[in-house]
Amino acid sequence: MRVFHLNARAGAVVLYVIALLPALPASAANWLLLQGTEPAGAPAYRPYGFVGIEYLHTDDSRLAAGSFAGQAMAANRIGPRLENTSELQVSHVRLGLRGRLFDGKLDYRLSPLAGDNGISHNGGPNVKFTDVSVTLNLIPYARIRMGQFRHPGSEEGLQPTVLRDYIRPTNLSRQLTNERFFDHDGALTTDENTFDGPVSGWRNTGVQVFDAFRTGAWEHTYALMAGTGSGLAIYNGSGSGRPDWHLYWSSEWLLGGKGPFREGLKLFGWYQDGERELRTGTQQRTQTFDRRRYGLGATFRQGPWRVMGEWVGADGMIPGGTDGGAVPGAVSNNGAAISGRNVLPDNEADGWYLDGGYTLFDKWELRARYDRLDRGTDGARTERRFETFTLGLTYRHNKHVRLLADYEFREAEAPGLSGDAIPNRIMSRVDDVFGVKLWAGF
């Protein structure tokens, strides 16, 4: 296993933080209730919104080997357009309406999203509705939510974007749980395999039964959802036709506070199972593949400390990167091929992360996160490993305005291949990422 190319002091910090994280006394919020229901006494119409402005920078290291050698590396370009290596952009603009009607029998949420992000940027229009749902509060311990909304699953996926502790999600979230939709598996060398609609944003369209109940100091939350499996279904295709099934359970030891900053210890697990259609091989025959995702994790928040960790497994529909690591649509140096996105429909992957933070003087937080993704683990030829250690600093001006600064130390390799193999020569040029982000909301 290759280690990060850090100096001795930075390497010691990495080891110290990783060793310390499990012992630290992360947010223990109940995201299903916070996003799917309204509190007692909430108004019938409550507007909300936020703006995110970010700057990201890499060193623009070029591809070191292969048929695209010397060209731009996709991993070193700033999304969602992958055109630049340093970019200032308005990443998120959201304005929504939520409320409580009929004496609390119905809660609703309506929210479009704009900006330079994987949802709004992919396909028209550039403003897309991500959350369109109603929740019926008629049956004790069995609320019913219908529409398009965040499906129950990973902690990082359930967290509202504006409340995330880092500028960019972990590798496992970007590649495994935040689903991308493709036209084919990438076997064709004549096109870039353009996305079939926007990234899912951890959302699905369907019906969910959920609620929370208490036993002593513990709060238990469950969710069962049947969804279309097509992400933002307004903009994506219909998939294979069989529903996606989502299962979720959490148990939280409550220690105080409320809302997104409630203190407590939360243990959770989740499972997602569905099918996806994909054109595969040189003949581009349409086939149906299983897509499963599952995970276990814990969060803890008390006083100035917070910590969060999660393990995620994946079976089927594994992203496979781009041909030669080049930007999609790039033409090979010999003019014979176009770099396209690839999918491993029958392969597996898994990953995990540990994240901790400490608040200073009420407004400042020091943060550290390590995340690792092993992708395409069925064979040495397809396996790729991504490791990122992120150091961050947050300044909370007030509850509506936050400023984040992150530095990502990134490494990638093909562990089953020799060090001088072309994939390893390419991935040795993956750059670190520096970012600054301003969040302002109401």
GIPETA-V297163 format. One record per backbone hydrogen bond with DSSP energy under -1.0 kcal/mol. CO is the residue of the C=O (numbers start at 0). NH is the residue of the N-H. Records with the same first field share a line. If there is no record, write none. Layout:
BEGIN
CO = NH + NH
END
This chain:
BEGIN
3 = 5
6 = 10
7 = 11
8 = 12
9 = 13
10 = 14
11 = 15
12 = 16
13 = 17
14 = 18
15 = 19
16 = 20
19 = 22
20 = 23
28 = 30
29 = 33
30 = 34
31 = 35
32 = 36
38 = 41
42 = 99
45 = 97
47 = 95
48 = 441
49 = 93
50 = 439
51 = 90 + 91
52 = 437
53 = 88
54 = 435
55 = 86
56 = 433
62 = 69
65 = 68
66 = 332
67 = 70
70 = 62
72 = 75
73 = 76
77 = 81
83 = 77
84 = 57
86 = 55
88 = 53 + 90
89 = 115
91 = 51
92 = 113
93 = 49
94 = 111
95 = 47
96 = 109
97 = 45
98 = 107
100 = 105
101 = 104
104 = 136
105 = 100
106 = 134
107 = 98
108 = 132
109 = 96
110 = 129 + 130
112 = 127
113 = 92
114 = 116
116 = 120
117 = 198
127 = 112
130 = 110
131 = 147
132 = 108
133 = 145
134 = 106
135 = 143
138 = 141
142 = 209
143 = 135
144 = 207
145 = 133
146 = 205
147 = 131
148 = 203
153 = 157
154 = 158
159 = 162
160 = 163
169 = 173
170 = 174
171 = 175 + 176
172 = 177
176 = 178
178 = 199
180 = 195
182 = 278
184 = 342
188 = 337
191 = 340
194 = 196
201 = 150
203 = 148
204 = 227
205 = 146
206 = 225
207 = 144
208 = 223
209 = 142
210 = 221
212 = 219
214 = 217
216 = 253
217 = 214
218 = 251
219 = 212
220 = 249
221 = 210
222 = 247
223 = 208
224 = 245
225 = 206
226 = 243
230 = 232
231 = 234 + 235
243 = 226
244 = 272
245 = 224
246 = 270
247 = 222
248 = 268
249 = 220
250 = 266
251 = 218
252 = 264
255 = 262
257 = 260
258 = 261
261 = 27
262 = 254
263 = 300
264 = 252
265 = 298
266 = 250
267 = 296
268 = 248
269 = 294
270 = 246
271 = 292
272 = 244
273 = 290
275 = 288
277 = 286
278 = 184
279 = 284
284 = 279
286 = 277
288 = 275
290 = 273
291 = 314
292 = 271
293 = 312
294 = 269
295 = 310
296 = 267
297 = 308
298 = 265
299 = 306
300 = 263
301 = 304
303 = 358
304 = 301
305 = 356
306 = 299
307 = 354
308 = 297
309 = 352
310 = 295
311 = 350
312 = 293
313 = 348
314 = 291
317 = 343
320 = 341
321 = 324
322 = 325
324 = 73
326 = 329
329 = 338
331 = 334
336 = 331
338 = 328
339 = 322
341 = 319
343 = 317 + 346
344 = 316
346 = 315
347 = 375 + 376
348 = 313
349 = 373
350 = 311
351 = 371
352 = 309
353 = 369
354 = 307
355 = 367
356 = 305
357 = 365
359 = 363
362 = 395
363 = 359
364 = 393
365 = 357
366 = 391
367 = 355
368 = 389
369 = 353
370 = 387
371 = 351
372 = 385
373 = 349
374 = 383
378 = 382
383 = 374
384 = 412
385 = 372
386 = 410
387 = 370
388 = 408
389 = 368
390 = 406
391 = 366
392 = 404
393 = 364
394 = 402
399 = 440
400 = 396 + 397
401 = 438
402 = 394
403 = 436
404 = 392
405 = 434
406 = 390
407 = 432
408 = 388
410 = 386
412 = 384
413 = 416
417 = 420
420 = 424
421 = 425
422 = 426
423 = 427
425 = 428
426 = 429
432 = 407
433 = 56
434 = 405
435 = 54
436 = 403
437 = 52
438 = 401
439 = 50
END
